[in-house]
Amino acid sequence: MRKWLFSTVLVGVVVVVAIVAVRHGLFSPRPVPSVAVTTIKGEQVRLGGLKGNVVLVNFWATTCAVCLREMPKLAELFEKYRSRGYRTVAVAMPYDPPNRVHNYVKRYPLPFDVALDADGTVLRAFGDVPGTPTSFLVDTHGNIIRKYLGEPDFADLEARIQSALSAG
């Protein structure tokens, strides 16, 4: 009985430590995929080539209400920190027709890079994008330091951006 109780408590402690470590980004960060995206302006941006900047890679769709609701907040964060080396790349999902993405940006101008992923190359490179919105925060060394499923807690996101910019 004592051995069973000890094992149960030990498993519980390990689970709690793992949850805390994941929530606070204590596991080794993985590098951002060095994949190129094409912006709606026709420019090529290699995500792995943005070292030196803190970058938010946001997967979104024009058919996603949560995505559209978060866009003004993402624009606000971008404007606030862009002069300090913060970038945002919004990657439209492969099923999002390019004309809808263009029309959205024409109607609601976004100050950051908006990219099309027509063939799913960027989506496959990230590998774990279960739906939209999904965002990845990348530090100045090119490592993914946080993944957000759904609309992020913007206070947490801003704090992490500030921390990553300060750590430089």
C-alpha positions as CSV (number, residue, x, y, z in Angstrom):
1,M,0.0,0.0,0.0
2,R,2.8,2.4,0.9
3,K,4.6,1.7,-2.3
4,W,1.4,2.4,-4.3
5,L,0.8,5.6,-2.5
6,F,4.4,6.8,-3.1
7,S,4.1,5.9,-6.8
8,T,0.8,7.8,-7.1
9,V,2.2,10.9,-5.4
10,L,5.3,10.8,-7.5
11,V,3.3,10.5,-10.8
12,G,1.2,13.5,-9.6
13,V,4.2,15.6,-8.9
14,V,5.8,14.8,-12.3
15,V,2.5,15.7,-14.0
16,V,2.3,19.1,-12.2
17,V,5.9,19.9,-12.9
18,A,5.4,19.1,-16.6
19,I,2.3,21.3,-16.8
20,V,4.1,24.2,-15.1
21,A,7.2,23.7,-17.4
22,V,5.1,23.7,-20.5
23,R,3.0,26.7,-19.4
24,H,6.1,28.7,-18.6
25,G,8.2,27.7,-21.6
26,L,10.8,25.8,-19.6
27,F,11.4,23.1,-22.2
28,S,14.0,23.7,-24.8
29,P,12.6,25.9,-27.5
30,R,12.6,24.6,-31.1
31,P,13.8,26.7,-34.0
32,V,11.3,28.4,-36.3
33,P,11.2,26.5,-39.6
34,S,13.3,28.2,-42.2
35,V,10.5,28.4,-44.7
36,A,9.9,31.2,-47.1
37,V,6.5,33.0,-47.3
38,T,5.3,35.2,-50.1
39,T,3.5,38.3,-48.8
40,I,0.5,39.7,-50.6
41,K,2.8,42.4,-51.9
42,G,4.8,39.7,-53.6
43,E,7.9,39.9,-51.3
44,Q,9.7,36.8,-50.0
45,V,10.2,36.6,-46.3
46,R,12.3,33.6,-44.9
47,L,11.0,33.1,-41.4
48,G,14.2,31.5,-40.2
49,G,16.1,34.6,-41.6
50,L,14.4,37.0,-39.1
51,K,16.9,36.4,-36.3
52,G,17.6,39.5,-34.4
53,N,13.8,40.3,-34.3
54,V,11.1,39.0,-32.1
55,V,8.5,37.6,-34.4
56,L,4.9,36.5,-34.1
57,V,3.8,34.0,-36.8
58,N,0.0,34.0,-36.9
59,F,-2.0,31.4,-38.8
60,W,-5.4,32.9,-39.7
61,A,-8.3,32.8,-42.1
62,T,-10.8,35.3,-43.4
63,T,-13.5,32.9,-42.5
64,C,-12.4,32.7,-38.8
65,A,-14.4,35.2,-36.6
66,V,-11.8,34.9,-33.8
67,C,-9.0,35.7,-36.3
68,L,-10.7,38.8,-37.5
69,R,-11.5,39.9,-34.0
70,E,-7.8,39.6,-33.0
71,M,-6.3,41.4,-36.0
72,P,-6.7,44.9,-34.7
73,K,-5.1,43.9,-31.4
74,L,-2.2,42.2,-33.3
75,A,-1.8,45.5,-35.3
76,E,-1.8,47.5,-32.2
77,L,1.0,45.3,-30.6
78,F,3.0,45.5,-33.9
79,E,2.8,49.3,-34.0
80,K,3.8,49.6,-30.3
81,Y,6.9,47.4,-30.6
82,R,8.0,47.5,-34.3
83,S,10.6,50.2,-33.6
84,R,12.3,47.8,-31.1
85,G,12.6,44.9,-33.6
86,Y,9.2,43.2,-33.3
87,R,7.6,41.7,-36.5
88,T,4.3,40.0,-37.2
89,V,3.7,37.7,-40.1
90,A,0.1,36.7,-40.6
91,V,-0.1,33.6,-42.7
92,A,-3.4,32.9,-44.4
93,M,-4.5,29.3,-44.4
94,P,-4.2,27.3,-47.7
95,Y,-8.0,27.1,-48.0
96,D,-8.4,30.8,-47.8
97,P,-8.8,32.2,-51.4
98,P,-6.1,34.8,-52.2
99,N,-8.7,37.3,-53.4
100,R,-10.5,37.2,-50.0
101,V,-7.2,37.8,-48.2
102,H,-6.4,40.7,-50.6
103,N,-9.9,42.1,-50.2
104,Y,-9.7,41.9,-46.4
105,V,-6.4,43.8,-46.3
106,K,-7.6,46.3,-48.7
107,R,-10.7,47.0,-46.5
108,Y,-8.8,46.7,-43.2
109,P,-5.2,47.7,-43.9
110,L,-2.7,45.7,-41.7
111,P,0.6,47.2,-40.9
112,F,2.5,43.9,-40.8
113,D,3.4,41.3,-43.4
114,V,0.4,39.2,-44.6
115,A,1.4,36.1,-46.5
116,L,-0.4,33.5,-48.6
117,D,0.2,29.8,-48.1
118,A,-1.6,28.5,-51.1
119,D,0.1,25.1,-51.3
120,G,0.3,24.5,-47.5
121,T,4.1,24.6,-47.4
122,V,4.3,26.9,-44.4
123,L,1.5,25.0,-42.6
124,R,3.4,21.7,-43.0
125,A,6.7,23.2,-41.9
126,F,5.1,24.2,-38.6
127,G,3.5,20.8,-38.3
128,D,1.2,21.5,-35.4
129,V,-1.4,24.0,-36.4
130,P,-4.7,22.4,-35.3
131,G,-6.8,25.4,-36.4
132,T,-7.1,29.1,-36.6
133,P,-6.0,31.2,-35.0
134,T,-2.7,29.6,-34.0
135,S,0.3,31.8,-33.3
136,F,4.0,31.1,-32.6
137,L,6.2,33.7,-30.8
138,V,9.8,33.5,-31.9
139,D,12.7,35.0,-29.9
140,T,15.6,37.0,-31.4
141,H,17.6,33.7,-31.7
142,G,15.0,32.2,-34.0
143,N,13.5,29.9,-31.5
144,I,9.8,29.4,-30.9
145,I,9.2,30.3,-27.3
146,R,5.4,30.2,-27.1
147,K,2.5,28.7,-29.0
148,Y,-0.9,30.2,-28.7
149,L,-4.0,28.2,-29.7
150,G,-6.9,30.5,-30.3
151,E,-6.9,34.1,-29.5
152,P,-3.9,34.8,-27.1
153,D,-4.2,36.3,-23.7
154,F,-2.9,39.7,-25.0
155,A,-1.4,40.7,-21.6
156,D,0.6,37.5,-21.6
157,L,1.6,38.0,-25.2
158,E,2.7,41.6,-24.6
159,A,4.7,40.6,-21.5
160,R,6.5,37.9,-23.4
161,I,7.2,40.2,-26.3
162,Q,8.7,42.8,-23.9
163,S,10.8,40.1,-22.2
164,A,12.1,38.7,-25.5
165,L,12.9,42.1,-26.8
166,S,14.8,43.0,-23.6
167,A,16.7,39.6,-23.6
168,G,17.8,40.4,-27.2
